[in-house]
Structure formats: C-alpha cells, structure tokens
Amino acid sequence: MNAIQTNCISLNVHHFKLDNISLTIPNQKISSIVGPNGSGKSTLLKIISNLLKADQGSVYIYEKEAQCYKNKEFAQKITMLQQSKNQLPNLTVKELISFGRSPYKHFFSNQLSMEDEQIISEAMQITNITNYKNRLFYSLSGGEQQKVRIAMALAQKTSILLLDEPTTYLDISHQFEVMELLQYINKHFNITIIMVLHDLQQAATYSNYMIALKQGKIVQRGIPNEVLTKEFLQSVYNLQARIKFEDGYPLIIPNIRR
Ligand SMILES: Nc1ncnc2c1ncn2[C@@H]1O[C@H](COP(=O)(O)OP(=O)(O)OP(=O)(O)O)[C@@H](O)[C@H]1O
C-alpha cells in the first residue's frame, strides 16, 4: 500500500499553476520533493496536508480520500512541519510538545494522561531535548527549535510526517543532525517521511525516492541515483555541473569560470 496518492491535482494561485500532479509516495520510506524556487513544492505539500484545497483532483491517504477523514482522524495519520521562520510561540518546550497530543484529547479534557506524559517524554528523549524541557521555546537556537518541532510531531504519533525545508537556517552540522534524526525516526518507527529539500546532495543521500517539480509540473521521479544526473541539473536548474561520488555521497561540482 502507498502512503499517499494524488490524482491529477491542479491549483491556480494568481500567476502560478500547479498542474495535473499525479504521484504516489511509498509507505514507510523517505521521499523528497525538490525543484527550483517557486516550482510549487510547498503548495503541493500544503494540498497533501489539507492546508490548501486543490481546484481539481484528489488526495488519498492510505487509499482513503483525504476529504473523507474526520479532522481528528486525519491529524492522527499525518502531520506537517512548515517552514520554521517567524514561528516563535511563548511556551516552554514541554508545553509545545504537549500540543502534539491534541488529536487524542476529548473535547472537555485539557489534562495530560499518564500515556500522554510517557509519549511526550519519549519524544524528548528520541530528539535529545529532555534537558531543555522547561526552557522557553523562543530562547533556543534554530537547531534546538527544529528538534522541538520534530518532537511535537512525534508526540502526535502520526505515521506520516511532512516537512517543508527542515534544514533551512541551520548550520551544516545541525543540518546533518536533523537529517540523521529523520532517518532514525523512519527506520525505528516506520514513519513515512516526505520532505521538501533544496540541498540535492542531502536529498539524494537520505531519500529512497525523489520527485522533482519545475514550473508546477512533475519533471522527474524515481530513486535518487537515477534522478540526480548532470542532465537533470541542466534541464531542471539550468546548471552545468558534474556529479562525483565520494564514499557514496554525491558531490555536485558546478562548472564555474575562474
Ligand atoms: N498565497 C499565495 N498567493 C499568491 N501566490 C502564491 C501563494 N502561494 C504560493 N504562491 C505562488 O505560487 C508559486 C509556487 O510557490 P511555492 O511556495 O509552492 O514554491 P516552492 O517551490 O515551495 O518555492 P521555494 O523553493 O522558493 O520555497 C510561487 O510563484 C508563489 O509566488
């Protein structure tokens, strides 16, 4: 079974059109959506996560149409971490993570159950942020904040996690820390991960499947080694470059005139 399937999704936003997107996202794998700025990656992620409604087409989550899920049921299946800039709530780390339990609460209950406490504590351990649990979220560094957001998503106990540019604004070591954490979550908890990434080297290294958009259309999809080629860089990014592998890691070396 696929985690997600979209059938002929289209959406017009002002001068932009997301055009006839049909794709399948494999279950329990890591998939990345790549493509130039403004190609429609975030828009596609928002449609999948029900934050935006397509003009045409349909989204299926585990073979059930997204529109047919009740809100709480949907929030127990899929969650999305949006781009992180300017989202600095005045809450402690633990308070923020406890919001991840909202889809499991009764209408009249605000109390955390023993089970909630255990799940929150486990989410903090996995992401290695237990020491910050009483710190105010806004006082943390960008890398620490991103781990808290991932912990909140883990506490939500969904089987699908969407992330829009999870490593933007992070230094190179925190970028790899986040990618390794996502890989760990995928492997140990079988969570399907779908992320929008700009770094093609990281996308190819950490993903099982890649989808490339350009001007609102899918232009490539497949396993990373087949997608990331010099022809792909030329046609999708208009970049002349060669790709070299060092210990299995792809290095994109642009043709720069010196
Ligand atoms: N609410 C909106 N109003 C007007 N235009 C929008 C809106 N949302 C998206 N767009 C336009 O749709 C196009 C695709 O945007 P989107 O954010 O999906 O691209 P992206 O591939 O994620 O870009 P980036 O890599 O720069 O984040 C852009 O041209 C953008 O300006």
The ligand as an SDF file (V2000), in Angstrom:
LIG
                    3D

 31 33  0  0  0  0  0  0  0  0999 V2000
   -0.8960   32.5630   -1.1980 N   0  0  0  0  0  0  0  0  0  0  0  0
   -0.2910   32.8170   -2.3530 C   0  0  0  0  0  0  0  0  0  0  0  0
   -0.6220   33.9210   -3.0700 N   0  0  0  0  0  0  0  0  0  0  0  0
   -0.0310   34.1870   -4.2530 C   0  0  0  0  0  0  0  0  0  0  0  0
    0.9050   33.4070   -4.8310 N   0  0  0  0  0  0  0  0  0  0  0  0
    1.2660   32.3050   -4.1680 C   0  0  0  0  0  0  0  0  0  0  0  0
    0.7070   31.9510   -2.8970 C   0  0  0  0  0  0  0  0  0  0  0  0
    1.2680   30.7970   -2.5020 N   0  0  0  0  0  0  0  0  0  0  0  0
    2.1670   30.4610   -3.4560 C   0  0  0  0  0  0  0  0  0  0  0  0
    2.1550   31.3670   -4.4510 N   0  0  0  0  0  0  0  0  0  0  0  0
    2.9800   31.3340   -5.6580 C   0  0  0  0  0  0  0  0  0  0  0  0
    2.9850   30.0210   -6.1480 O   0  0  0  0  0  0  0  0  0  0  0  0
    4.2710   29.6920   -6.6570 C   0  0  0  0  0  0  0  0  0  0  0  0
    4.7790   28.4230   -6.0050 C   0  0  0  0  0  0  0  0  0  0  0  0
    5.0600   28.6770   -4.6320 O   0  0  0  0  0  0  0  0  0  0  0  0
    5.6230   27.5850   -3.6600 P   0  0  0  0  0  0  0  0  0  0  0  0
    5.8620   28.2580   -2.3550 O   0  0  0  0  0  0  0  0  0  0  0  0
    4.7430   26.3890   -3.6880 O   0  0  0  0  0  0  0  0  0  0  0  0
    7.0000   27.2220   -4.3780 O   0  0  0  0  0  0  0  0  0  0  0  0
    8.2520   26.4530   -3.7960 P   0  0  0  0  0  0  0  0  0  0  0  0
    8.7080   25.5370   -4.8730 O   0  0  0  0  0  0  0  0  0  0  0  0
    7.9390   25.8530   -2.4750 O   0  0  0  0  0  0  0  0  0  0  0  0
    9.2690   27.6650   -3.6460 O   0  0  0  0  0  0  0  0  0  0  0  0
   10.5720   27.8750   -2.6860 P   0  0  0  0  0  0  0  0  0  0  0  0
   11.5470   26.8130   -3.0490 O   0  0  0  0  0  0  0  0  0  0  0  0
   11.0630   29.2280   -3.0890 O   0  0  0  0  0  0  0  0  0  0  0  0
   10.1140   27.8210   -1.2610 O   0  0  0  0  0  0  0  0  0  0  0  0
    5.1760   30.9050   -6.4110 C   0  0  0  0  0  0  0  0  0  0  0  0
    5.2700   31.6230   -7.6150 O   0  0  0  0  0  0  0  0  0  0  0  0
    4.4270   31.6760   -5.3530 C   0  0  0  0  0  0  0  0  0  0  0  0
    4.6630   33.0590   -5.5000 O   0  0  0  0  0  0  0  0  0  0  0  0
  1  2  1  0
  2  3  1  0
  2  7  2  0
  3  4  2  0
  4  5  1  0
  5  6  2  0
  6  7  1  0
  6 10  1  0
  7  8  1  0
  8  9  2  0
  9 10  1  0
 10 11  1  0
 11 12  1  0
 11 30  1  0
 12 13  1  0
 13 14  1  0
 13 28  1  0
 14 15  1  0
 15 16  1  0
 16 17  2  0
 16 18  1  0
 16 19  1  0
 19 20  1  0
 20 21  2  0
 20 22  1  0
 20 23  1  0
 23 24  1  0
 24 25  2  0
 24 26  1  0
 24 27  1  0
 28 29  1  0
 28 30  1  0
 30 31  1  0
M  END
$$$$
